[in-house]
């Protein structure tokens, strides 16, 4: 048994103890850091586009449920445009992605540079995380640091990452239509929630805070 176990969220810590009861008392929660809040124009002064631009970032494992992200775009019938940033799509999703791209509903970006990824975050209205059982979800933190609210599958570590005032957790049993509705609702409310989101990000631990906490734990062993 390890002398100490680091978990990035309270949910992750509880999951470890549930599976390995002997780990209780050895776990320290040290969340991943948030990037600093990026300087943005006043969203209230910017006219909303006719199409809501949604973004998801991540590898294409089954639990990420990119098929659900694609289904949301299809059901929205042009009211949403999605961008997926990924190292690559599996063969099983390629046909659906190509069809959505032909319709103008989807853009696929493969492994952009860090500076390009910053620009991608800043050019979208809502970040969408359809995946199940996220221990933390760094892309959700990065999106919020860019002033982008998050709509996500509730029930895991991401609950502790998303600003409760501006974001929206969606049930695992929600229909595709309900996902579309939640995304459009959050996009409409985003200008009024910008200040709350900014305060949330400014109050989150930074990467430096995380490093200091980890070093303190290491030195205590």
Secondary structure, DSSP 8 states (H G I E B T S, - for coil): --S-EEESSHHHHHHHHHH-GGGTTSEEE----B--------GGGS---SSEEEEEES---GGG-HHHHHHHHHHHTTSEEEEEEES---HHHHHHHHHHHHHTSEEEEES--HHHHHHHHHT-SEEEE--S--SS-HHHHHHHHTT-EEEEE-SSGGGGTS-TTT-EEE-TT--HHHHHHHHHHHHHHHHHHHHHHHHHHHHS-BHHHHHHHHHHHHHH-
